[in-house]
Amino acid sequence: MKPTFSRCLFSGLAAALLAGAASAAQAEELVVGIFGGSFAEDSKTCHIASFEKKTGAKVALKLGSSSQFAASIRATGGKSDFDVVYIDNSLASQLKNEKLLETIDKSKLANAAEVSPRALDKDGQYVVFMTGATVIVYDTKQIKTPPTSWADLAKPEYDGRLAIGDISGTSGSQFLMALNRMKGGTLANMDAGFAAIKPIAKSSVTLYTQADQIVSLFERQEIAAAVWYPDRAGSAIDKGLPLAIVYPKEGAVGILPALVIPKGAKSPALALKYIDEVLSKEGQTCFAERKYAGPVNTQVKLSDKAAKIVPYQQTFDNLWLPDPEAVAKSLPEWTKRWQREVAR
């Protein structure tokens, strides 16, 4: 039987509607730049699953480091491939100064009232979603006298047994700053820090670029200690690794990872909903307990176990929080100097 005009018209309309529906569904994908390993996995459990259920959107994760995300946002120049990016606050500050970020309207964040004021950038360009730190982590089976100071890592017993971060990652730049501060330097003069880190870097097993590289090194006992993160160490301890966390007596260096919406993000309204989910009491509690991330939502109460790992109370009070604006301004020059003097 030959198709009638009405049947053809109906078929055409149906095809158009299906195409439109497919396009709408595709538009509901949120592209998120996020740190890899256990960080991404715990984010799926604590934030992404709930976000997808509430919104019907799908989250596409792109893994990387803060410096990689910053480079990508710069390279796309206001037409970002990302809708939301996880990034260190010093690099977020850099991108803010370069006018590469969208404003985060806190009036559209239902959970903003519960969030510590210090978590919100004064210009509304980024939101700190957790507190972390750069600390010393060691293998309790290999190290019998625990380190107590950053200076201990320069001792001969750590030669060939230590891993430190490359300056492209937060722990690398923060260890450099910590040594510099301990030696009397300032953010305006890093000579003492570079002098102190050169021999340590030379005798280290690796200058790692991805935080989860450290897990396998501890598993194979290729290292006995690392300048690392308490959240990563806590996850490794939960999996049975014999590790302990040390907040150095000079003060660990505080980390304030942030969420940003890059300029040109395709789904900025959906990005705000995602950020709101991350800041919720439920999302923050889950992430604090699973990822050992210090919460910024003031309604969260930590378990005793988590409180011993995350920057909390005395260890939090003793954190050194370098000025992110000063770090952002100086980091490019430090990176060039690192490549000349420290990188292997």
N, C-alpha and C positions, 0 to 999 in steps of 0.2 A: 504494500500500500504506500502510495506517495505521501510524503510528509505534507501536512497542511501548513498554511501561512501561520496560523495561531500556534501550531506545535513548534515550528521553527523559531517563532518569536519567543515562546516559553523557554526553549532550549538555549537561545541566546541570552536571555535574561538570567537563567540559572547559571550559565557559565560565567557571566559577568559577576553575579553575586558570589559565586565560589572563588573567583579570582580576587574579588575585593576582600572576602573573608580571609583568604590566605595571606594577602598583603597586610591586613590588620593584625593577623596572628604574628607575622614576621616582625611587625613594628613593635610588638610587645616583648621582644628580646632585649634584655639589659646586659650590656657588655661590661664586665667588671675586671679591672686589673688588680690582681691580688698576689700576696706572697704565697709560695708553694708549700708542699709537704703537709705536715700536721696542721699548719695554720689554715690552709685552704679546706682541709677535711673537717676541722672543727667549725669553720665558718659555714660549711654546708649544713651541718647538724643544727647549729645554734641560730643561724640567721636566714640562710638561703631557703631552706625547706619551708619555714613559716612564711617568708616573703612570697614565695611562689604560690603557696596555698591561698594567701589572702588576696593576691593581685591577679592570679592567673597567668602572670608573666613567666618567662623562662630566663634564667641567668646563665650566661656564657662566660666562663672564667678564662682569663688569660694570665698565665703565671709569669712572675718576674720580680725584680728587686726595685727598690725606690729609685735608684739612679737610672735603671732601664726605663721605668715608666716616665720619669722626668724627661729623658731624651726623646721618647716617643711623642710626648705632648708637645715638646718644642718642634720636633720635626714636622708634625702635622699642622703647626701654626694656626690654631683656631678652628681646625676641622678634625677634631679628635676621633679616633676609632673607639675610644672608651666612653662610657657613660658615668662610671664611678671608678676611682682609683684609690687604692691603699698606698700611702706614701709617708715617709718620715716628715715631721713637721718643718724641719729646716728646708727641705726641698719644696715642700708646699709653700713656704714663705718665699722662696726664690720664684716659683711659678706665679705667685700672687703679684710680686713686684714686676714680673714680665707681662702682667695682664693676660695670662693664659688660663684663668679659672673663672667659672661662673660663680655668682653670688649665691650662697646658701641661705635662703630666707627662713630664719628660725621660727617665724610665725606659722610656717607650714609644717613644722616638726612637732607632732603631738607630745613627744617626750622631752622637749627642750627644757621645760620647767623643772624636770628632775635631774638634769645634767649639771655638773659642776660648772660655774661660770668660766673657769680657767680653760675648759675644754673648747670653748667657742672663740674662734679668732675674732678680734675686735672689729675687723672689717668684713666679717661674714664670708670669708673666702675658703675656709676649711674648718673641719670639726675634728678634734681629737677624740678618738673612740676608746682608747685604753691607755694605761700607763705600763711601761715596761722598763727594762734596764739592760745595760751592758755590764756583765758580772764575770766572775771566774767560776768555771765548772771543772771539777776534777773527778778522776776515777778513784774511789775509796780503796780499791784493791791494790792499785799501783802507787798511790801517794799516801804515805803514812803520817806525814806531818803536813796538815792542811795549810795552804797559803792563806795569809791574812791581808796582804797588801799587793797593790799592783807591782811594786818593786820586786816581790818574790819571783815573778815570772822571768826576771833577768838572771836568776841564779843558775849555776851550771847544771843542777839536777833536772832542769827543764829543757836543756839542749836536746833537740831531736825528739821531744816528747810533747810539744806544744803546738796548737793550731791557733792562728789569729786571723781576723778578717781582713780582706783587702779594703782599701779606702772606698771602693765603690759600694760597699755595704755599711750599714750604720755602725756595727761593732768595730769595724776598722777605723773609721774616723773618730769614734768616741774613745777607743783605746789610745789613739794618738793624742787626743785632747787631754785624757786623764793623766798620761805620762808627762805631758807638757805642764799641766797644772801642778802636779806633784813636784816637778823640778823647778817650780817658780816662774814658769812662763805664763803668757797671757794669750788670748785669742788673736791679739794683734802681732804677737811675736812667738812663732812656733818652733824656733830653733832648738830649744831644749827638748821638745817632744820628738823631733826628727832624730836628734842625736841619740835619744834613749831607745827609740823603736828600731833603729837600723840593726843593731846586733841581735835583738830579739827576733826580728823578721828573718834574718839570715839563718838562724839556728832553728826556726820553726819548720814543722813538717809541711805545712801548706799555708798560703794566704787565701782562705776560702772566699768564694763569691756567692755561694748559696748556703743559707743557714743549715739546711738539712744534710749537707755534706758531712757535718760533724758526727751525726748519728752513726754512720757506717765506720768512721774512723775510731770511735769509741768501741763499737762492737768488735772490731778486729784488733783492738788494743794497739793500734798504730799511734795513738796519742794517749797521754795520761792527763792532759788538761787542755782547756780551751778558753779563750775569751769569747763568751757566747751569751745566750739569753736565758733567763730563768723560765720563761714559758716553754721554750724548746727543751730545756733540761727536765722540767717537770713532766712533760710528755714522755721523754726517754726513760725517766725513772719509773713511770707507770708501766712501761713495757719490760721492766726488769733490769735495766742497766744500773750498775752500782755507782751512781753519781751523787755528788753533793754540790751544793751551791754556796758560793762565798760572796757576800757583799763586802768589798774591800773597806778597810778601816778609814781610808781617805774619802770614802763615799763612792758608790757606784754611779755611773753616768745614767741619768734618767732618759728614757725614750718616750716620746709622745707621738705615736703613729697617728696619722690623720686620714680622713676621707675627703676627697675633693671631687668636684664635677668639672671636668675640663671644658674649656671654651669649645663650642661647636658640638657638644654632646647631643646625640640624636634623641635621647629620651630624658630630658632634664626633670620633668615632673615625676617620672617613675624612679629616677635616681634619688629624689628627695624621699620617696617612700621607702626605698632601700636603706638609706641612711637612718631614717626614723626607726626602722626595724632593728638595726644594729645598736641603737641607743636605748632601746626599750629595756625595762627592768628584767623581763624574762630573757631577752637576748644577751644582756650583759651578765646576768647571773650564770647562764649556761656557759658562756665563753670564759668567764672567770674561773669556773670550776673545771672545765675541760681543758682550756688552753693556758690556764694560770696567767691570765691577763688582768691587771689591775683595772677595776671598773671606774667609769666616769659618771655613771648613774648613781646618784647619792642614796637611792633606796635599796641598793644591793648590800646584803650581809654575807661576808665570806665565811666559809667553813674553816675550821682550825687548820686543816691540811693545806688549803689554798693560801691562807694567810701566812704560812711559813715559807712560801715560795715566791709570791708576788711582792713587789714593793708595797709595803704596808706598815703603818704606824712608824716604829723607829727606823726601819730600813728606808721607808719612803721619806721620812723627815730628813734623813742623811743623804738623800740623792742630790747630786749636782745636776742642775738643769741649765746647760749653756744657753745663752741668748740665741734663739733660732735665726734672728735677723743677721746677727754677726757671723754665725756659722754659714748661713746661706751666701753671704757676701764673699766669704773667704774660701769656701770649699773648692771652687774651681782652681784657684791657685795652689791650694794644698794638694789637689789631685795631680796637677802637673809636676809638682815637686816630688810627690810620692813616686810617680812613674820614672823620674830621673834618679832618685836616690834610694828607693826602698824596693820597688817591684823587682821580681826575679825573672 
